[in-house]
Amino acid sequence: MWNDLAALAPPLTVAAVFFVGVFWVVRREMGGKRRREDTREKRRPGQ
């Protein structure tokens, strides 16, 4: 049984890292636009 689990560890690790990377990229792309718009709006009244 432990041999079966040991054989699955590398693919599960790669899959976990992949999904964390996808989550990070999607969150960065979706949240980045909001932050850029907020900074533009803050600069307008002060000009």
CHARMM internal coordinates of N, CA and C (Angstrom, degrees):
IC EDIT
DIST 1 N 1 CA 1.4515
DIST 1 CA 1 C 1.5330
ANGL 1 N 1 CA 1 C 111.30
DIST 1 C 2 N 1.3296
ANGL 1 CA 1 C 2 N 117.23
DIHE 1 N 1 CA 1 C 2 N -42.28
DIST 2 N 2 CA 1.4637
ANGL 1 C 2 N 2 CA 119.25
DIHE 1 CA 1 C 2 N 2 CA -179.53
DIST 2 CA 2 C 1.5184
ANGL 2 N 2 CA 2 C 111.21
DIHE 1 C 2 N 2 CA 2 C -66.16
DIST 2 C 3 N 1.3247
ANGL 2 CA 2 C 3 N 117.38
DIHE 2 N 2 CA 2 C 3 N -30.55
DIST 3 N 3 CA 1.4638
ANGL 2 C 3 N 3 CA 120.24
DIHE 2 CA 2 C 3 N 3 CA 177.84
DIST 3 CA 3 C 1.5221
ANGL 3 N 3 CA 3 C 110.83
DIHE 2 C 3 N 3 CA 3 C -66.36
DIST 3 C 4 N 1.3236
ANGL 3 CA 3 C 4 N 116.33
DIHE 3 N 3 CA 3 C 4 N -36.87
DIST 4 N 4 CA 1.4608
ANGL 3 C 4 N 4 CA 119.78
DIHE 3 CA 3 C 4 N 4 CA 177.55
DIST 4 CA 4 C 1.5290
ANGL 4 N 4 CA 4 C 110.66
DIHE 3 C 4 N 4 CA 4 C -65.11
DIST 4 C 5 N 1.3026
ANGL 4 CA 4 C 5 N 116.35
DIHE 4 N 4 CA 4 C 5 N -43.50
DIST 5 N 5 CA 1.4680
ANGL 4 C 5 N 5 CA 119.80
DIHE 4 CA 4 C 5 N 5 CA 179.02
DIST 5 CA 5 C 1.5185
ANGL 5 N 5 CA 5 C 111.31
DIHE 4 C 5 N 5 CA 5 C -66.59
DIST 5 C 6 N 1.3073
ANGL 5 CA 5 C 6 N 117.24
DIHE 5 N 5 CA 5 C 6 N -37.77
DIST 6 N 6 CA 1.4618
ANGL 5 C 6 N 6 CA 120.87
DIHE 5 CA 5 C 6 N 6 CA 178.50
DIST 6 CA 6 C 1.5249
ANGL 6 N 6 CA 6 C 110.69
DIHE 5 C 6 N 6 CA 6 C -65.33
DIST 6 C 7 N 1.3082
ANGL 6 CA 6 C 7 N 117.11
DIHE 6 N 6 CA 6 C 7 N -33.45
DIST 7 N 7 CA 1.4644
ANGL 6 C 7 N 7 CA 120.69
DIHE 6 CA 6 C 7 N 7 CA 178.93
DIST 7 CA 7 C 1.5281
ANGL 7 N 7 CA 7 C 111.15
DIHE 6 C 7 N 7 CA 7 C -71.42
DIST 7 C 8 N 1.3182
ANGL 7 CA 7 C 8 N 117.69
DIHE 7 N 7 CA 7 C 8 N -28.04
DIST 8 N 8 CA 1.4636
ANGL 7 C 8 N 8 CA 121.04
DIHE 7 CA 7 C 8 N 8 CA -179.03
DIST 8 CA 8 C 1.5265
ANGL 8 N 8 CA 8 C 113.26
DIHE 7 C 8 N 8 CA 8 C -87.35
DIST 8 C 9 N 1.3045
ANGL 8 CA 8 C 9 N 118.71
DIHE 8 N 8 CA 8 C 9 N -14.13
DIST 9 N 9 CA 1.4619
ANGL 8 C 9 N 9 CA 121.26
DIHE 8 CA 8 C 9 N 9 CA -175.36
DIST 9 CA 9 C 1.5338
ANGL 9 N 9 CA 9 C 113.10
DIHE 8 C 9 N 9 CA 9 C -61.00
DIST 9 C 10 N 1.3296
ANGL 9 CA 9 C 10 N 120.94
DIHE 9 N 9 CA 9 C 10 N -48.95
DIST 10 N 10 CA 1.4703
ANGL 9 C 10 N 10 CA 119.19
DIHE 9 CA 9 C 10 N 10 CA -179.35
DIST 10 CA 10 C 1.5307
ANGL 10 N 10 CA 10 C 114.21
DIHE 9 C 10 N 10 CA 10 C -61.70
DIST 10 C 11 N 1.3484
ANGL 10 CA 10 C 11 N 119.84
DIHE 10 N 10 CA 10 C 11 N -45.83
DIST 11 N 11 CA 1.4676
ANGL 10 C 11 N 11 CA 117.84
DIHE 10 CA 10 C 11 N 11 CA 177.96
DIST 11 CA 11 C 1.5240
ANGL 11 N 11 CA 11 C 112.95
DIHE 10 C 11 N 11 CA 11 C -64.16
DIST 11 C 12 N 1.3225
ANGL 11 CA 11 C 12 N 116.80
DIHE 11 N 11 CA 11 C 12 N -36.89
DIST 12 N 12 CA 1.4679
ANGL 11 C 12 N 12 CA 118.95
DIHE 11 CA 11 C 12 N 12 CA 178.26
DIST 12 CA 12 C 1.5254
ANGL 12 N 12 CA 12 C 111.25
DIHE 11 C 12 N 12 CA 12 C -66.99
DIST 12 C 13 N 1.3102
ANGL 12 CA 12 C 13 N 117.27
DIHE 12 N 12 CA 12 C 13 N -36.44
DIST 13 N 13 CA 1.4676
ANGL 12 C 13 N 13 CA 121.08
DIHE 12 CA 12 C 13 N 13 CA 177.45
DIST 13 CA 13 C 1.5226
ANGL 13 N 13 CA 13 C 110.49
DIHE 12 C 13 N 13 CA 13 C -65.36
DIST 13 C 14 N 1.3147
ANGL 13 CA 13 C 14 N 116.73
DIHE 13 N 13 CA 13 C 14 N -44.53
DIST 14 N 14 CA 1.4713
ANGL 13 C 14 N 14 CA 120.69
DIHE 13 CA 13 C 14 N 14 CA 179.19
DIST 14 CA 14 C 1.5262
ANGL 14 N 14 CA 14 C 110.21
DIHE 13 C 14 N 14 CA 14 C -63.76
DIST 14 C 15 N 1.3172
ANGL 14 CA 14 C 15 N 116.84
DIHE 14 N 14 CA 14 C 15 N -42.53
DIST 15 N 15 CA 1.4652
ANGL 14 C 15 N 15 CA 120.15
DIHE 14 CA 14 C 15 N 15 CA 179.35
DIST 15 CA 15 C 1.5306
ANGL 15 N 15 CA 15 C 110.79
DIHE 14 C 15 N 15 CA 15 C -63.80
DIST 15 C 16 N 1.3234
ANGL 15 CA 15 C 16 N 117.60
DIHE 15 N 15 CA 15 C 16 N -41.58
DIST 16 N 16 CA 1.4627
ANGL 15 C 16 N 16 CA 120.60
DIHE 15 CA 15 C 16 N 16 CA 179.46
DIST 16 CA 16 C 1.5232
ANGL 16 N 16 CA 16 C 111.05
DIHE 15 C 16 N 16 CA 16 C -63.83
DIST 16 C 17 N 1.3181
ANGL 16 CA 16 C 17 N 117.35
DIHE 16 N 16 CA 16 C 17 N -43.63
DIST 17 N 17 CA 1.4671
ANGL 16 C 17 N 17 CA 121.07
DIHE 16 CA 16 C 17 N 17 CA 178.86
DIST 17 CA 17 C 1.5206
ANGL 17 N 17 CA 17 C 110.36
DIHE 16 C 17 N 17 CA 17 C -64.53
DIST 17 C 18 N 1.3175
ANGL 17 CA 17 C 18 N 117.10
DIHE 17 N 17 CA 17 C 18 N -39.49
DIST 18 N 18 CA 1.4633
ANGL 17 C 18 N 18 CA 120.93
DIHE 17 CA 17 C 18 N 18 CA 178.64
DIST 18 CA 18 C 1.5255
ANGL 18 N 18 CA 18 C 110.79
DIHE 17 C 18 N 18 CA 18 C -61.38
DIST 18 C 19 N 1.3319
ANGL 18 CA 18 C 19 N 116.84
DIHE 18 N 18 CA 18 C 19 N -48.41
DIST 19 N 19 CA 1.4653
ANGL 18 C 19 N 19 CA 119.26
DIHE 18 CA 18 C 19 N 19 CA -178.58
DIST 19 CA 19 C 1.5247
ANGL 19 N 19 CA 19 C 112.43
DIHE 18 C 19 N 19 CA 19 C -67.38
DIST 19 C 20 N 1.2993
ANGL 19 CA 19 C 20 N 118.13
DIHE 19 N 19 CA 19 C 20 N -34.51
DIST 20 N 20 CA 1.4684
ANGL 19 C 20 N 20 CA 120.24
DIHE 19 CA 19 C 20 N 20 CA 175.02
DIST 20 CA 20 C 1.5270
ANGL 20 N 20 CA 20 C 109.74
DIHE 19 C 20 N 20 CA 20 C -64.62
DIST 20 C 21 N 1.3243
ANGL 20 CA 20 C 21 N 117.32
DIHE 20 N 20 CA 20 C 21 N -41.17
DIST 21 N 21 CA 1.4653
ANGL 20 C 21 N 21 CA 120.86
DIHE 20 CA 20 C 21 N 21 CA 177.82
DIST 21 CA 21 C 1.5147
ANGL 21 N 21 CA 21 C 112.40
DIHE 20 C 21 N 21 CA 21 C -64.23
DIST 21 C 22 N 1.3161
ANGL 21 CA 21 C 22 N 116.89
DIHE 21 N 21 CA 21 C 22 N -42.55
DIST 22 N 22 CA 1.4688
ANGL 21 C 22 N 22 CA 120.29
DIHE 21 CA 21 C 22 N 22 CA 178.03
DIST 22 CA 22 C 1.5195
ANGL 22 N 22 CA 22 C 110.29
DIHE 21 C 22 N 22 CA 22 C -63.17
DIST 22 C 23 N 1.3272
ANGL 22 CA 22 C 23 N 116.83
DIHE 22 N 22 CA 22 C 23 N -44.33
DIST 23 N 23 CA 1.4618
ANGL 22 C 23 N 23 CA 120.90
DIHE 22 CA 22 C 23 N 23 CA 178.60
DIST 23 CA 23 C 1.5277
ANGL 23 N 23 CA 23 C 110.69
DIHE 22 C 23 N 23 CA 23 C -60.29
DIST 23 C 24 N 1.3318
ANGL 23 CA 23 C 24 N 116.49
DIHE 23 N 23 CA 23 C 24 N -42.88
DIST 24 N 24 CA 1.4587
ANGL 23 C 24 N 24 CA 120.45
DIHE 23 CA 23 C 24 N 24 CA -178.97
DIST 24 CA 24 C 1.5292
ANGL 24 N 24 CA 24 C 111.32
DIHE 23 C 24 N 24 CA 24 C -64.28
DIST 24 C 25 N 1.3301
ANGL 24 CA 24 C 25 N 117.30
DIHE 24 N 24 CA 24 C 25 N -43.97
DIST 25 N 25 CA 1.4630
ANGL 24 C 25 N 25 CA 120.86
DIHE 24 CA 24 C 25 N 25 CA -179.17
DIST 25 CA 25 C 1.5233
ANGL 25 N 25 CA 25 C 110.90
DIHE 24 C 25 N 25 CA 25 C -65.82
DIST 25 C 26 N 1.3232
ANGL 25 CA 25 C 26 N 116.81
DIHE 25 N 25 CA 25 C 26 N -44.72
DIST 26 N 26 CA 1.4633
ANGL 25 C 26 N 26 CA 119.76
DIHE 25 CA 25 C 26 N 26 CA -179.66
DIST 26 CA 26 C 1.5129
ANGL 26 N 26 CA 26 C 110.58
DIHE 25 C 26 N 26 CA 26 C -63.96
DIST 26 C 27 N 1.3181
ANGL 26 CA 26 C 27 N 117.32
DIHE 26 N 26 CA 26 C 27 N -43.12
DIST 27 N 27 CA 1.4694
ANGL 26 C 27 N 27 CA 120.03
DIHE 26 CA 26 C 27 N 27 CA 179.74
DIST 27 CA 27 C 1.5240
ANGL 27 N 27 CA 27 C 111.20
DIHE 26 C 27 N 27 CA 27 C -64.36
DIST 27 C 28 N 1.3406
ANGL 27 CA 27 C 28 N 116.31
DIHE 27 N 27 CA 27 C 28 N -40.11
DIST 28 N 28 CA 1.4622
ANGL 27 C 28 N 28 CA 120.43
DIHE 27 CA 27 C 28 N 28 CA 179.60
DIST 28 CA 28 C 1.5243
ANGL 28 N 28 CA 28 C 111.37
DIHE 27 C 28 N 28 CA 28 C -65.78
DIST 28 C 29 N 1.3181
ANGL 28 CA 28 C 29 N 116.52
DIHE 28 N 28 CA 28 C 29 N -42.91
DIST 29 N 29 CA 1.4609
ANGL 28 C 29 N 29 CA 120.21
DIHE 28 CA 28 C 29 N 29 CA -178.97
DIST 29 CA 29 C 1.5231
ANGL 29 N 29 CA 29 C 111.73
DIHE 28 C 29 N 29 CA 29 C -69.56
DIST 29 C 30 N 1.2963
ANGL 29 CA 29 C 30 N 117.38
DIHE 29 N 29 CA 29 C 30 N -40.84
DIST 30 N 30 CA 1.4605
ANGL 29 C 30 N 30 CA 120.14
DIHE 29 CA 29 C 30 N 30 CA -178.45
DIST 30 CA 30 C 1.5266
ANGL 30 N 30 CA 30 C 111.11
DIHE 29 C 30 N 30 CA 30 C -73.48
DIST 30 C 31 N 1.3113
ANGL 30 CA 30 C 31 N 118.20
DIHE 30 N 30 CA 30 C 31 N -36.66
DIST 31 N 31 CA 1.4594
ANGL 30 C 31 N 31 CA 121.23
DIHE 30 CA 30 C 31 N 31 CA -177.59
DIST 31 CA 31 C 1.5095
ANGL 31 N 31 CA 31 C 113.07
DIHE 30 C 31 N 31 CA 31 C -84.58
DIST 31 C 32 N 1.3129
ANGL 31 CA 31 C 32 N 118.28
DIHE 31 N 31 CA 31 C 32 N -24.06
DIST 32 N 32 CA 1.4508
ANGL 31 C 32 N 32 CA 121.37
DIHE 31 CA 31 C 32 N 32 CA -176.76
DIST 32 CA 32 C 1.5097
ANGL 32 N 32 CA 32 C 113.43
DIHE 31 C 32 N 32 CA 32 C -66.22
DIST 32 C 33 N 1.3087
ANGL 32 CA 32 C 33 N 116.92
DIHE 32 N 32 CA 32 C 33 N -35.52
DIST 33 N 33 CA 1.4698
ANGL 32 C 33 N 33 CA 120.40
DIHE 32 CA 32 C 33 N 33 CA -179.61
DIST 33 CA 33 C 1.5152
ANGL 33 N 33 CA 33 C 110.64
DIHE 32 C 33 N 33 CA 33 C -66.06
DIST 33 C 34 N 1.3175
ANGL 33 CA 33 C 34 N 116.00
DIHE 33 N 33 CA 33 C 34 N -38.69
DIST 34 N 34 CA 1.4643
ANGL 33 C 34 N 34 CA 119.59
DIHE 33 CA 33 C 34 N 34 CA 179.49
DIST 34 CA 34 C 1.5144
ANGL 34 N 34 CA 34 C 111.06
DIHE 33 C 34 N 34 CA 34 C -64.23
DIST 34 C 35 N 1.3072
ANGL 34 CA 34 C 35 N 116.65
DIHE 34 N 34 CA 34 C 35 N -42.11
DIST 35 N 35 CA 1.4671
ANGL 34 C 35 N 35 CA 119.76
DIHE 34 CA 34 C 35 N 35 CA -178.79
DIST 35 CA 35 C 1.5216
ANGL 35 N 35 CA 35 C 111.15
DIHE 34 C 35 N 35 CA 35 C -66.31
DIST 35 C 36 N 1.3195
ANGL 35 CA 35 C 36 N 116.91
DIHE 35 N 35 CA 35 C 36 N -40.24
DIST 36 N 36 CA 1.4637
ANGL 35 C 36 N 36 CA 119.42
DIHE 35 CA 35 C 36 N 36 CA 179.70
DIST 36 CA 36 C 1.5241
ANGL 36 N 36 CA 36 C 111.18
DIHE 35 C 36 N 36 CA 36 C -65.10
DIST 36 C 37 N 1.3436
ANGL 36 CA 36 C 37 N 116.94
DIHE 36 N 36 CA 36 C 37 N -39.71
DIST 37 N 37 CA 1.4582
ANGL 36 C 37 N 37 CA 119.61
DIHE 36 CA 36 C 37 N 37 CA 178.15
DIST 37 CA 37 C 1.5241
ANGL 37 N 37 CA 37 C 110.95
DIHE 36 C 37 N 37 CA 37 C -66.03
DIST 37 C 38 N 1.3334
ANGL 37 CA 37 C 38 N 116.89
DIHE 37 N 37 CA 37 C 38 N -38.06
DIST 38 N 38 CA 1.4607
ANGL 37 C 38 N 38 CA 120.22
DIHE 37 CA 37 C 38 N 38 CA 178.92
DIST 38 CA 38 C 1.5273
ANGL 38 N 38 CA 38 C 110.96
DIHE 37 C 38 N 38 CA 38 C -63.17
DIST 38 C 39 N 1.3131
ANGL 38 CA 38 C 39 N 118.07
DIHE 38 N 38 CA 38 C 39 N -40.91
DIST 39 N 39 CA 1.4581
ANGL 38 C 39 N 39 CA 119.97
DIHE 38 CA 38 C 39 N 39 CA -179.29
DIST 39 CA 39 C 1.5188
ANGL 39 N 39 CA 39 C 110.91
DIHE 38 C 39 N 39 CA 39 C -69.74
DIST 39 C 40 N 1.3193
ANGL 39 CA 39 C 40 N 117.58
DIHE 39 N 39 CA 39 C 40 N -34.46
DIST 40 N 40 CA 1.4741
ANGL 39 C 40 N 40 CA 119.76
DIHE 39 CA 39 C 40 N 40 CA 176.97
DIST 40 CA 40 C 1.5199
ANGL 40 N 40 CA 40 C 110.63
DIHE 39 C 40 N 40 CA 40 C -65.47
DIST 40 C 41 N 1.3421
ANGL 40 CA 40 C 41 N 116.84
DIHE 40 N 40 CA 40 C 41 N -43.17
DIST 41 N 41 CA 1.4584
ANGL 40 C 41 N 41 CA 120.10
DIHE 40 CA 40 C 41 N 41 CA -179.57
DIST 41 CA 41 C 1.5299
ANGL 41 N 41 CA 41 C 111.17
DIHE 40 C 41 N 41 CA 41 C -65.63
DIST 41 C 42 N 1.3086
ANGL 41 CA 41 C 42 N 118.16
DIHE 41 N 41 CA 41 C 42 N -34.48
DIST 42 N 42 CA 1.4523
ANGL 41 C 42 N 42 CA 120.13
DIHE 41 CA 41 C 42 N 42 CA 179.68
DIST 42 CA 42 C 1.5181
ANGL 42 N 42 CA 42 C 111.67
DIHE 41 C 42 N 42 CA 42 C -70.54
DIST 42 C 43 N 1.3202
ANGL 42 CA 42 C 43 N 117.62
DIHE 42 N 42 CA 42 C 43 N -29.92
DIST 43 N 43 CA 1.4492
ANGL 42 C 43 N 43 CA 120.48
DIHE 42 CA 42 C 43 N 43 CA -178.89
DIST 43 CA 43 C 1.5225
ANGL 43 N 43 CA 43 C 113.45
DIHE 42 C 43 N 43 CA 43 C -79.36
DIST 43 C 44 N 1.3069
ANGL 43 CA 43 C 44 N 118.04
DIHE 43 N 43 CA 43 C 44 N -27.49
DIST 44 N 44 CA 1.4737
ANGL 43 C 44 N 44 CA 120.98
DIHE 43 CA 43 C 44 N 44 CA -177.14
DIST 44 CA 44 C 1.5225
ANGL 44 N 44 CA 44 C 114.36
DIHE 43 C 44 N 44 CA 44 C -59.30
DIST 44 C 45 N 1.3336
ANGL 44 CA 44 C 45 N 119.37
DIHE 44 N 44 CA 44 C 45 N -52.23
DIST 45 N 45 CA 1.4667
ANGL 44 C 45 N 45 CA 117.60
DIHE 44 CA 44 C 45 N 45 CA -177.26
DIST 45 CA 45 C 1.5317
ANGL 45 N 45 CA 45 C 113.87
DIHE 44 C 45 N 45 CA 45 C -65.38
DIST 45 C 46 N 1.3044
ANGL 45 CA 45 C 46 N 117.77
DIHE 45 N 45 CA 45 C 46 N -25.18
DIST 46 N 46 CA 1.4446
ANGL 45 C 46 N 46 CA 119.91
DIHE 45 CA 45 C 46 N 46 CA -177.01
DIST 46 CA 46 C 1.5297
ANGL 46 N 46 CA 46 C 114.65
DIHE 45 C 46 N 46 CA 46 C -82.78
DIST 46 C 47 N 1.3147
ANGL 46 CA 46 C 47 N 117.33
DIHE 46 N 46 CA 46 C 47 N -6.07
DIST 47 N 47 CA 1.4637
ANGL 46 C 47 N 47 CA 119.47
DIHE 46 CA 46 C 47 N 47 CA -175.95
DIST 47 CA 47 C 1.4841
ANGL 47 N 47 CA 47 C 113.35
DIHE 46 C 47 N 47 CA 47 C -77.77
END
COOR INIT
IC SEED 1 N 1 CA 1 C
IC BUILD
